[in-house]
Amino acid sequence: MKKYKLAIVGATGLVGRTVMKVLEEKKLPIEKYGLFASEKSAGEKFNLLGKEYTVSKLDEHSFDEGFDFAIFSAGGDVSKKYGPIAASKGCIVVDNSSYFRMDENVPLVVPEVNMKDAYDNHGIIANPNCSTIQAMLPLKALDDKYKIKRVVYSTYQACSGAGRNGLVDLLNVDGSKPLQKFPHPIYDNCLPHIDVFLDNGYTKEEMKMINETRKILHRPDLKITATTVRVPVSNSHSESINIEFENDFDLNDLITTLNNFPNLVVVDDPKNNLYPLAREATGHDEVFVGRIRRDDSVPYGVNIWVVADNIRKGAASNAVQIVEKLIEKEQ
Ligand SMILES: NC(=O)c1ccc[n+]([C@@H]2O[C@H](COP(=O)([O-])OP(=O)(O)OC[C@H]3O[C@@H](n4cnc5c(N)ncnc54)[C@H](OP(=O)(O)O)[C@@H]3O)[C@@H](O)[C@H]2O)c1
């Protein structure tokens, strides 16, 4: 069996560290890892699958030693500069930043939904935004069966989605320290503001959800609107999704359709206070769906509540799954 070499760019960040954790769990046929970050963390040591690795400063020569794969989680500027360098050396880049996601030459992939797109890559594959990834599993299941007409997203997003500094602000309970990430205190607050505001009044996060959903589902004209909100939760994003269909449905069939979709778990027993919760989703790779009920304000509508670990399924695990599937195809 062929053994591979994999580089982790941004290895010291929240996503990079979780990539290492997921790799430990999956035990892929990888014989060598390379860990990269900025100058600040160069020299830091990590134990990965029983071997000690030292973090190197990322530079133009980091990919000279011939990596098969690189998982980038170091922000858009790093991906923009070093992603093409890695790809030019024959390495397949799976990129967690938003930089390449809407590039028509770059597949945007959630393995349960559109892994086929990944096989047509030109060296770079984009991992979608965390809030988009978790929504794709239920939406794909339901679009295939009932054809979706319109989607309304309202998100409740964890502070870890903003990286290490988002968690620093959450812990700044008495406001005694300067804010590191958010424009207002996040403790005891909800901020209807994720990423920058655009000229149309939406945030970039909201437009990412809209545009990425259309690309992944291959539904370029799908009607979608979104409001994304940062909430004082450390980890796992929750989303209310209102969906209108072209076709009628039976609610029990719809629930079965969701339950049968890979890595989608229905948790829906409200009488016993059972519904998906951020604290329970953390540490898992599945997407949890509940509060499944008809929306009687339209002919064929449903409301669902979708929760997943934004660092795992929303970033690290999705990226590692893509690498895993590419390896499986080649073996
Ligand atoms: N958090 C999430 O839920 C989530 C979800 C999906 C996608 N993402 C994306 O994943 C990326 C990383 O997010 P994160 O939450 O892990 O952020 P983070 O905790 O702030 O970590 C950032 C990482 O990038 C590295 N880095 C920064 N500048 C660099 C440079 N010039 N060269 C090399 N490495 C550099 C940092 O290294 P140092 O230790 O040296 O500073 C660190 O390893 C971002 O693009 C983010 O948008 C995050």
The ligand as an SDF file (V2000), in Angstrom:
LIG
                    3D

 48 52  0  0  0  0  0  0  0  0999 V2000
  -12.3010   28.2370   13.5100 N   0  0  0  0  0  0  0  0  0  0  0  0
  -13.2020   27.7340   12.6570 C   0  0  0  0  0  0  0  0  0  0  0  0
  -14.3090   27.2900   13.0330 O   0  0  0  0  0  0  0  0  0  0  0  0
  -12.9020   27.6660   11.2050 C   0  0  0  0  0  0  0  0  0  0  0  0
  -13.7870   26.9710   10.4070 C   0  0  0  0  0  0  0  0  0  0  0  0
  -13.5630   26.8910    9.0430 C   0  0  0  0  0  0  0  0  0  0  0  0
  -12.4590   27.4970    8.5160 C   0  0  0  0  0  0  0  0  0  0  0  0
  -11.5910   28.1910    9.3160 N   0  0  0  0  0  0  0  0  0  0  0  0
  -10.4350   28.8200    8.6730 C   0  0  0  0  0  0  0  0  0  0  0  0
   -9.2550   28.1300    9.0570 O   0  0  0  0  0  0  0  0  0  0  0  0
   -8.1720   29.0640    9.1360 C   0  0  0  0  0  0  0  0  0  0  0  0
   -7.5440   28.9940   10.5130 C   0  0  0  0  0  0  0  0  0  0  0  0
   -8.5160   29.2360   11.5030 O   0  0  0  0  0  0  0  0  0  0  0  0
   -8.2310   29.0050   13.0650 P   0  0  0  0  0  0  0  0  0  0  0  0
   -9.5530   29.1610   13.6980 O   0  0  0  0  0  0  0  0  0  0  0  0
   -7.4540   27.7680   13.2800 O   0  0  0  0  0  0  0  0  0  0  0  0
   -7.2970   30.2800   13.3950 O   0  0  0  0  0  0  0  0  0  0  0  0
   -6.2370   30.4600   14.5610 P   0  0  0  0  0  0  0  0  0  0  0  0
   -6.5540   29.6260   15.7410 O   0  0  0  0  0  0  0  0  0  0  0  0
   -6.1070   31.9430   14.7420 O   0  0  0  0  0  0  0  0  0  0  0  0
   -4.8520   29.8890   13.9170 O   0  0  0  0  0  0  0  0  0  0  0  0
   -4.2130   30.5050   12.8250 C   0  0  0  0  0  0  0  0  0  0  0  0
   -3.0730   29.6280   12.3330 C   0  0  0  0  0  0  0  0  0  0  0  0
   -2.5030   30.2350   11.1670 O   0  0  0  0  0  0  0  0  0  0  0  0
   -1.0780   30.3650   11.3620 C   0  0  0  0  0  0  0  0  0  0  0  0
   -0.5640   31.5270   10.6420 N   0  0  0  0  0  0  0  0  0  0  0  0
   -0.9510   32.8090   10.7520 C   0  0  0  0  0  0  0  0  0  0  0  0
   -0.2090   33.5900    9.9320 N   0  0  0  0  0  0  0  0  0  0  0  0
    0.6420   32.7630    9.2870 C   0  0  0  0  0  0  0  0  0  0  0  0
    1.6840   32.9710    8.3220 C   0  0  0  0  0  0  0  0  0  0  0  0
    1.9610   34.1730    7.8380 N   0  0  0  0  0  0  0  0  0  0  0  0
    2.3390   31.8760    7.8880 N   0  0  0  0  0  0  0  0  0  0  0  0
    2.0840   30.6490    8.3580 C   0  0  0  0  0  0  0  0  0  0  0  0
    1.1240   30.3960    9.2940 N   0  0  0  0  0  0  0  0  0  0  0  0
    0.4110   31.4510    9.7340 C   0  0  0  0  0  0  0  0  0  0  0  0
   -0.9330   30.5420   12.8550 C   0  0  0  0  0  0  0  0  0  0  0  0
    0.3940   30.2740   13.2440 O   0  0  0  0  0  0  0  0  0  0  0  0
    1.0870   30.9870   14.5170 P   0  0  0  0  0  0  0  0  0  0  0  0
    0.8660   30.0760   15.7080 O   0  0  0  0  0  0  0  0  0  0  0  0
    2.5270   31.0030   14.1280 O   0  0  0  0  0  0  0  0  0  0  0  0
    0.4910   32.3310   14.6810 O   0  0  0  0  0  0  0  0  0  0  0  0
   -1.9280   29.4920   13.3290 C   0  0  0  0  0  0  0  0  0  0  0  0
   -1.3570   28.2040   13.2170 O   0  0  0  0  0  0  0  0  0  0  0  0
   -8.7400   30.4200    8.7550 C   0  0  0  0  0  0  0  0  0  0  0  0
   -8.5610   30.5950    7.3660 O   0  0  0  0  0  0  0  0  0  0  0  0
  -10.2100   30.2680    9.0660 C   0  0  0  0  0  0  0  0  0  0  0  0
  -11.0130   31.1310    8.3050 O   0  0  0  0  0  0  0  0  0  0  0  0
  -11.7730   28.2730   10.6580 C   0  0  0  0  0  0  0  0  0  0  0  0
  1  2  1  0
  2  3  2  0
  2  4  1  0
  4  5  1  0
  4 48  2  0
  5  6  2  0
  6  7  1  0
  7  8  2  0
  8  9  1  0
  8 48  1  0
  9 10  1  0
  9 46  1  0
 10 11  1  0
 11 12  1  0
 11 44  1  0
 12 13  1  0
 13 14  1  0
 14 15  2  0
 14 16  1  0
 14 17  1  0
 17 18  1  0
 18 19  2  0
 18 20  1  0
 18 21  1  0
 21 22  1  0
 22 23  1  0
 23 24  1  0
 23 42  1  0
 24 25  1  0
 25 26  1  0
 25 36  1  0
 26 27  1  0
 26 35  1  0
 27 28  2  0
 28 29  1  0
 29 30  1  0
 29 35  2  0
 30 31  1  0
 30 32  2  0
 32 33  1  0
 33 34  2  0
 34 35  1  0
 36 37  1  0
 36 42  1  0
 37 38  1  0
 38 39  2  0
 38 40  1  0
 38 41  1  0
 42 43  1  0
 44 45  1  0
 44 46  1  0
 46 47  1  0
M  CHG  2   8   1  16  -1
M  END
$$$$
